[in-house]
């Protein structure tokens, strides 16, 4: 197992506790301090430090390593250290984690660590998860690890110690398609005049959370926010149908997050249920019908990736006609400035809107807060604006702080259905 000094410490502690003396207690105390330093230093190094003169974002963003390990047993600390050592050897850095937090499990004194990291380039999700699990397993101390493979780009390692869940590590390539800088802010593109109801009255913003269906803890926390967020669920995702039911029960607006072909397929895998521009109309229809069936209660569709597909008129019109036949609307995520989705939807009479601001294309707390302010400013100047974010820990933390600030400025968060035209 990686990090053998930690396991040797556990064994030595077990021996000494059976015949403790003052000297033994002192030894254990000093060894415990050494263990704390051994874990804290790599964690701080991995997760990064605050910049000089800037407030530390960790407590706001819930990625503080100390809080993530609060109340941990020695065995759980050893698992964390071994996992982080294994990942550090692969070159994993703070930027690769979108979630590094913990949650209290009812009936358990041990916190459940919830980690998510982007799949390192050159790695396969299943193979990496299996190697990580093999590194962590330690039957002598009751440590077990189970791997669940969701699809070709997403796998999860669940660790238990004496049957108590301690770690949930999601390894994924669910990152959003990297967008060229000139289309990060969609309002720079030529606009089509909106109807009066969007430009009159209070400023309105719609915030769509994409990529729903793989991160149950964070998605549940986003659903609890007291705002009319819109959620775009990936087809054939492991938790998508269950989430859609809960969101529907709470009156939230739901979209199908339809995977479309990106330009850079080598670095952007659209995942299950994806459409490609070379497909004929029958292939597109079959896959779209399957995707729609996989996510209940949807009101509309938006694109996941799609910088290649949305530039192609023929397949894009095929998708839009299917959307129209189901009585749905289409939101252009605008992953390329050459997208035809919005204009083609308008020409076909499909209710539509398009994204104005990406909240978390730079996944940092301060950046997301700044993007929320940009969203509010645009809505106040134009009457409305549309943002897209993702179920990241930094996004959740920034929304908790930024949504009340938007409300205080007179900006109203509305479901995307109130903005389509």
N, C-alpha and C positions, 0 to 999 in steps of 0.2 A: 504493500500500500504506500502511496506517496506520503511524504512527511512522517517517516518512521519514528523520529524522536518524540512526536506527540503520542504515538501509540505506546512507546516504551514508557513514557511518563504515566500514562493511564495504568499500565500494568504495575509499575513501581508504587503508585499511589494506592492501588488495591492491596498490595502486600503490606504496606506500612500502616494503613488504617486498621488492620487487624491487630497490631501490637504497638499502638502509638505511644510515644514518649514525648517529652518536651522537645528533644532534638528532632524527633521525627516530624512533629507538628511544624517546627521551624522549617525543616527541609521542604515539606509539602507547601508551606506558605510561599517560600522563595521560588519553588518550582512553578507554583501557580502564577506568580508575577511574571516569571520568564515566559510561561505559556501565553499570558495576556499580551506581552510585548511581541512575541513571535507572530501572533495573529493580527494584532492591531497595526503593526508597521506595514506588512504586505497589503492589508486592506486599504490603509490610507494611501499607499503608493498606487494601488490599482485603481482606486476610485477618484484620485486627484485631490488637489488642495485648492482652497479659495485663493484668488489673486490678491496680492498685497493691496490693502486699502479698500477692498471690496467685501461686503458682508458675505459670510459663508452661506451657500445656498442649500447645504445638505439638510438642515432641519426643515426647511420649507418643502424640499423636493422628496423627502422621505428616502433618500439614498445615503443617509448617514450610516457608515458601517457599525458604529457603536450601537445605534438604536436597532440595527438589523440583527445584532447578536445579543440584545438585552435578555437576561434571564436564561442564558444558554447553559446546558450541561457541558462538562468537559468533552464527552463523546461528540456532541453536536459541534462544539468549537473545533474539534479535530477534523470532522467532516468538512466544515467550511474551509479550514486551512488547506486541506488536501485538494479540495475542488478548485480553490483559487490558485494554488501552486500549479495544478495541472493546466488550467486555462492560461495562466501567465506564460507557461512554457510554449503555448501556441501563439503568443503575441497579443492576447486579449488585453485591451486597455479600457479605461473608463468610457470612452466613446462607444465601445461595443456593447455596453449595458444600457438597455432602455428601462430596466427595472432592477432595483436592488433594495428590497424592503422586507418587512416581516408583518405577519398578522397573528393575532392570538386565536388559537383554535379552541372552541368551547370544550371544557372538560379536560384540557391539557395544560400543564404548567410550562411546556416547551413551546416557544414561538415557532411558527411555520415561516421559513425564509422563502421569499418569492423572488426569484431572479429570472431575468430574461436577457439573453445576449444575442446579437446578430451572428449568424453563421459565418465563421471566418472564411475568407476566400480560399478555395482549394480543398475545403472540407465537405463531406457529406453529412447531413444531419443525423442519419441513423448510425453511421459508423462512429461519429464523434460522441454521440450519446452513449453508445455501448461501451466505448473505451473509458469515458468518464465514470459510468456506473461501475465498471470493473475495478477502477481505481479506488472507489469509495467503499465497496463492500468489505465488511469486517465481521464475519459471523461470531467471532469470539466475544465481541462487544455488542452484539445484537443489531449491527448496521446492515440493512438490506437496501438494495437499489433496484427499482423497476423502470424499464424503458418502455415508453409508448411512442410509436411512430404514427403521426397523424397523416403525413403525406411525404412526398419526395423532398420537401424543404423544411419540414417541421418535425421535431421530436422533443420529448420531455423525459427528464429523469426525476423520479419521485423517490426520495430517501426516507426511510423509517428507521428509528432506533427503538428497539423493544416494542415494535408495532405502533409507535407514536410518530406521526408525520413530522419531519423536521425541515425538509428541503424540497422545493418544487422548482426545478431548473428547466426553463423552456429555451431551447436552441432553435432559432428560426431564421429564415430568409424572408421574413414578412416586411422588410423595410420598404418604404415607399419608393417609387421610381425617382431617381435623381433628376431633378428638373433644371433645365438651363436657366441661368439667372434672369434672363429677360422675360420669362413667363412666370416667375415666382409671384409677381403681383399682376394679376390678370387685368386689372383696370387700365393698364397701359395699352391694351388692345382696343381697336375700334368697337364702340358699343352700339347697341340697338336701343333706341329710346324705350324705357319701360312704361307701363301704364300708370296713370295718376295715383292709384292706390299705394304704389310703392314709394312715391316721392312726397306724398302728403302725410301728415300726422307725425308721430314720433319716429326717430331713426330706428331701423330694424336691422338685426343681424341674424343670420342662420349659421349655426355651427354644426358641421357634419363630422362625426367621428368615424373614420374609415377602419377597415381591417378587423371588424368585430368577428369573434367566433373562436379565438385561440387563447385568450387570456382571461379566464373567468373571474379572478379576483379583482383585477383592475377594471374590467368591464362592469362588474357589479357596483364598484365604487362610483364610476362615471354615471351609472343609471340613478344613483342616489342623489346626485347633484340637483339642487332645486332650480332647474332651468330646463327649458324645452329644447334640449339638444336633439339632433337627428342622428340616427345610427345606421351605418352602412355595413351590412353583414356579408361576409364572404361565403360563396356557395360551397356546399359540401364540407364546411368547417365542423370540427368536433363539438363545439358548444354553441354554434350559431342558432339552431332551431330552439334550443332551450332559452337562449337569451331573447330571441324574438318573441317568445311567449311572454316572458316577464316584462319586456319593454311594452308590448301591446297591452298587457294588463294595467300598466301604469300610464297609458295614454301617450306614449312616445311615438314619434314618426320613424318609420323604418324604410330603408332602401335595400335593394340588392346591389352589392358591390361587385359588379360584373368584371371579371378579369379579361383584359384585352391585350393584344400583342404590343410589347414595347419595342423601341428601336434597338436597344442594346440587350438582346436576349442572353448574352453570355453572363451579364452581371445582374439581370433583372428577370427572375422567374415568376411569371404571372400566376402559377399554381393551378390547382384543380378547377375544372369548369371553364378553362380559358378559351377564347376565340382568337383565331389567327386570320390575317387579311387574305391569305390564299385559299381559305375554305370556301366551298360553294354555298349557295343559299340554303340548301337542305341541311348541310352540316351545321351551319350557324343556327338554323331554326331548332334542330334537335338539341343542341347544347343549351341554347337559351331557355328552352322549355324545361329542361332538367334543372337548370340553375334557379329558375323562378320557382319551381316546385320545391326546391330544397330550403327555401327561406319563406316561412309563412308571414302573412300580415303586411307585406310590403306595399308601399304606395307609389314607389318610383324606383329608378335605377340610376346609379352613377358608375363611372368607369374606374377600375383598379388598373393602374399603369395605362397602357394604350397609346403611347406616343407614336407608334407606327400605325395601329389600326384606325385611330380617329382621323388620320390624314387621308384615308382611302374612302372615296365616296360610295362605291357600290356596297361593300360590306357594312359600312356605317348606316346607310339607308335601310338595309335589310334588318339590322338590329332595331332601328327606330320604328319601323313598321310593326315589328313584333311587340315592342313596348306599347305602341299605340293600340294594337289589337287587344292587349290585356288591360287597357284603361289606365295605364301608368304614365308617369312623366320621366324625363331624362335630365340629369344634371351632368354637365360637362366638367369633369375634374381639371381639365385644361393642363394636361401634362406636356403639352407642346403648344407653342404659339401658332402652329399650322393646323390645329385641330379644326375639323369641319363639323363636329358634333352639334354645337350650339346652332350654327347657321342652318344646318340640314334639318334639325328638329324644328326650327322656326318655319322653314319652307314646307315641311310636311304637316304642319299644324299640331305638332307634339308639344305639349306644355314643357317648358324648359327653363333653365337658369345655368349660370356657370360660376365656377369658383373665382373669387377675387384674391384671397390671401391664404397661403399655407402657414399654419401656426407653428409647426414643429419640424420643418425641413432641416433646421439646425436644432437638434434635440437638447436644448439647455433651458433651464428654468427662466433665466433672465430674457432669453430670446423669445420664448413663448409669451411672456408677459408683454414684451415690446410689440409683438405681432397682434396681440389682443387690443392694444392701444391703437395700432394702425387700423385694425378692423373697425373700431369705434369711430375713429376720425373719418374714415371713408364713408361709413354709414351716415354720419352727420352732414357730410358735404353732398352726398348723392341721394340720401334717403334710405338706402339699404346696402348691404354687403353680405357676401357669402364666404365663409372660411371652412377649411378642412384641416382636421387634426387627426391624431392617432391615439390608441390606448397605451400611451407611455406614462410612466410615473411622473415625469417632469410636466407633462401636459395636464394630468390630473391636478397636480399641485398648483400650477399656474391658473387653471380654471377656478379653483377654489378661491384664490385671491382676486383674480381679474374679473370674474363675472359680477360680483357686487360692485366693483368699481365702474363697470359699464352701466349697471343699473343706476348708480348714483349720478352718472352723466346724462341720464335720460334715454339711454339706448336700450331697446327692448329685444330680448332674445326670443325668436319665433321659430317654429318648425319650418323646414325648407318648403313645405307645401304652401306656405303663406307668401313665398317669394317667386315661385314659378309663374311664368306668363307665356 
